Amino acid sequence: MDHCDVLIVGGGPAGSTCAWTLRRAGLDAVVLDKAAFPRDKLCAGWITPAVLALLEIDPGKYGRDRVCQPITGFRVGKIGGRAVAVDYGRPVSYGIRRFEFDHYLLERCGARLRLGEAVRGVEQAGRRWVIDGRFSAPMLVAAGGHFCPVARRLGGEVRAPVVAAQEVEFPLDVRQTSACRVEPEIPELYFCADLAGYGWCFRKGGFLNVGLGRVDGDGLRGQTAAFCDWLKREGRIPRDAPARFPGHAYYLYGDSPRTLLDDGLLAIGDAAGLASERSGEGIRAAVESGELAARVIAAAGGDYRRSRLAPYAEAITAALGPRQRSAGFHLVPGAICRLLGGKLLESRWFVRRVVLDRWFLHGDLDRIIPANGREPPARGCYPTDGGPGTRSGPPG
Ligand SMILES: Cc1cc2nc3c(=O)[nH]c(=O)nc-3n(C[C@H](O)[C@H](O)[C@H](O)COP(=O)(O)OP(=O)(O)OC[C@H]3O[C@@H](n4cnc5c(N)ncnc54)[C@H](O)[C@@H]3O)c2cc1C
């Protein structure tokens, strides 16, 4: 039996960030992942600068031998309609490839890695967790993404709306590069007519990523194919771009049925269902919740009863608000949809100030880890109303 302080199931950005922070606090962590890394992960790979800052990654250095595409603006519209381009004139986001990014984070984290074998059995023996009869620890972290086998203990069997998404990422050859009108610095976002999701095309270095996600998953396959055909007819992407789209799913924060903790157990990232309801961004919440969980574990000093882990859930609720099912399953707020449909997406002001500044780039809104400090959270240290971490209402 391999004993350690903390077992982490899942080596994505949530698990590796948690392990990295635990190692820095002097704890012995083991990360278990079913995949051998580097591994593919379905994801557009768009990250906001807050993610790189939290991970202490210098984009210039990281990008020397990996894709780290600066994004200075976006082209936004409705599928089949006109688009508006907004250029900020400076990097406001970056594009990474998960194949490289997740591998880099996992190798760097310093924890012991047990990769290439799926976790199957999770049992409790007294105050310790035992995984597959081989690994044992008093503290367990569920970081296995949407289908995390540990997170199912925390409410994962309840049916709740998910974001279902399909995408393809492929290297552009020389001819495809000249046939691709998507600029690397200006990714393109196109909303579905009912605003229940959006498609994207995103050129990162020599790679193109095209996909579509919807909150209800309704007709996803047909809508993704139609979106891709439309991009080809418009001449935005090469006509021979692959048309096979693998899919994946995840919860947005408000819709997630997962609870965040139990005795000796914390859930982080997609396993907890923490992705942003405004944009579907999930990497930042994964990284922030991973760091927060590790700090709470370190501060608990070996006493992992629920009461000692509670600051984790309190900090998340203070930052993101109580969970509330989104009425009508819309990625963008329902009131806006009902009142204005897609018309506003033709307004440059609306696209910049609301869609981009508030929904996608959102500054310090919804920060689980406050930008101004990284102290371990204590009870009552986060604002519950009116403070900078408070959930905002619908824009407009
Ligand atoms: C198509 C698509 C596009 C997206 N685009 C973006 C984007 O551009 N930007 C953004 O911020 N977010 C995006 N997201 C969301 C983002 O990918 C997730 O929120 C993020 O990956 C969550 O990280 P995580 O570490 O919690 O989980 P994951 O990255 O899913 O990692 C979980 C890990 O657990 C492992 N695992 C699973 N089951 C087991 C098991 N039984 N045993 C052992 N290991 C296991 C997996 O192999 C995996 O490595 C997108 C999602 C999809 C589906």
The ligand as a MOL file (V3000), in Angstrom:
LIG
                    3D

  0  0  0     0  0            999 V3000
M  V30 BEGIN CTAB
M  V30 COUNTS 53 58 0 0 0
M  V30 BEGIN ATOM
M  V30 1 C -15.1960 21.4810 -26.2320 0
M  V30 2 C -14.8030 22.2330 -24.9970 0
M  V30 3 C -14.1530 23.4700 -25.1140 0
M  V30 4 C -13.7550 24.1720 -23.9550 0
M  V30 5 N -13.0730 25.3380 -24.1180 0
M  V30 6 C -12.6460 26.0130 -23.0140 0
M  V30 7 C -11.8370 27.1840 -23.1620 0
M  V30 8 O -11.5000 27.5960 -24.2690 0
M  V30 9 N -11.4300 27.8160 -22.0220 0
M  V30 10 C -11.7650 27.3750 -20.7690 0
M  V30 11 O -11.3820 28.0060 -19.7760 0
M  V30 12 N -12.5070 26.2460 -20.6080 0
M  V30 13 C -12.9270 25.5440 -21.6960 0
M  V30 14 N -13.6130 24.3650 -21.5360 0
M  V30 15 C -13.8190 23.8450 -20.1700 0
M  V30 16 C -12.5030 23.2310 -19.6600 0
M  V30 17 O -11.9890 22.3300 -20.5920 0
M  V30 18 C -12.7100 22.5360 -18.3150 0
M  V30 19 O -13.4590 23.3700 -17.4550 0
M  V30 20 C -11.3590 22.1970 -17.6590 0
M  V30 21 O -10.6640 21.2410 -18.4290 0
M  V30 22 C -11.5570 21.6440 -16.2440 0
M  V30 23 O -10.3130 21.1970 -15.7400 0
M  V30 24 P -10.2450 20.0070 -14.6770 0
M  V30 25 O -8.8220 19.8830 -14.2850 0
M  V30 26 O -11.2800 20.1940 -13.6470 0
M  V30 27 O -10.7120 18.7040 -15.4790 0
M  V30 28 P -10.0480 17.9860 -16.7670 0
M  V30 29 O -9.2230 18.9460 -17.5310 0
M  V30 30 O -11.1900 17.3140 -17.4530 0
M  V30 31 O -9.0770 16.8860 -16.1430 0
M  V30 32 C -9.6150 15.7630 -15.5070 0
M  V30 33 C -8.5820 14.6510 -15.5260 0
M  V30 34 O -9.1170 13.5390 -14.7880 0
M  V30 35 C -8.7610 12.3370 -15.4350 0
M  V30 36 N -9.7200 11.2800 -15.0820 0
M  V30 37 C -11.0360 11.2050 -15.4160 0
M  V30 38 N -11.5740 10.0580 -14.9390 0
M  V30 39 C -10.5720 9.4080 -14.2910 0
M  V30 40 C -10.4870 8.1580 -13.5920 0
M  V30 41 N -11.5400 7.3240 -13.4720 0
M  V30 42 N -9.2920 7.8110 -13.0540 0
M  V30 43 C -8.2180 8.6120 -13.1630 0
M  V30 44 N -8.2370 9.8050 -13.8240 0
M  V30 45 C -9.3970 10.1980 -14.3730 0
M  V30 46 C -8.8000 12.6850 -16.9150 0
M  V30 47 O -7.9720 11.8190 -17.6860 0
M  V30 48 C -8.2680 14.1260 -16.9230 0
M  V30 49 O -6.8770 14.1990 -17.1710 0
M  V30 50 C -14.0330 23.6370 -22.6640 0
M  V30 51 C -14.6870 22.4200 -22.5520 0
M  V30 52 C -15.0650 21.7080 -23.6990 0
M  V30 53 C -15.7630 20.3800 -23.5490 0
M  V30 END ATOM
M  V30 BEGIN BOND
M  V30 1 1 1 2
M  V30 2 1 2 3
M  V30 3 2 2 52
M  V30 4 2 3 4
M  V30 5 1 4 5
M  V30 6 1 4 50
M  V30 7 2 5 6
M  V30 8 1 6 7
M  V30 9 1 6 13
M  V30 10 2 7 8
M  V30 11 1 7 9
M  V30 12 1 9 10
M  V30 13 2 10 11
M  V30 14 1 10 12
M  V30 15 2 12 13
M  V30 16 1 13 14
M  V30 17 1 14 15
M  V30 18 1 14 50
M  V30 19 1 15 16
M  V30 20 1 16 17
M  V30 21 1 16 18
M  V30 22 1 18 19
M  V30 23 1 18 20
M  V30 24 1 20 21
M  V30 25 1 20 22
M  V30 26 1 22 23
M  V30 27 1 23 24
M  V30 28 2 24 25
M  V30 29 1 24 26
M  V30 30 1 24 27
M  V30 31 1 27 28
M  V30 32 2 28 29
M  V30 33 1 28 30
M  V30 34 1 28 31
M  V30 35 1 31 32
M  V30 36 1 32 33
M  V30 37 1 33 34
M  V30 38 1 33 48
M  V30 39 1 34 35
M  V30 40 1 35 36
M  V30 41 1 35 46
M  V30 42 1 36 37
M  V30 43 1 36 45
M  V30 44 2 37 38
M  V30 45 1 38 39
M  V30 46 1 39 40
M  V30 47 2 39 45
M  V30 48 1 40 41
M  V30 49 2 40 42
M  V30 50 1 42 43
M  V30 51 2 43 44
M  V30 52 1 44 45
M  V30 53 1 46 47
M  V30 54 1 46 48
M  V30 55 1 48 49
M  V30 56 2 50 51
M  V30 57 1 51 52
M  V30 58 1 52 53
M  V30 END BOND
M  V30 END CTAB
M  END
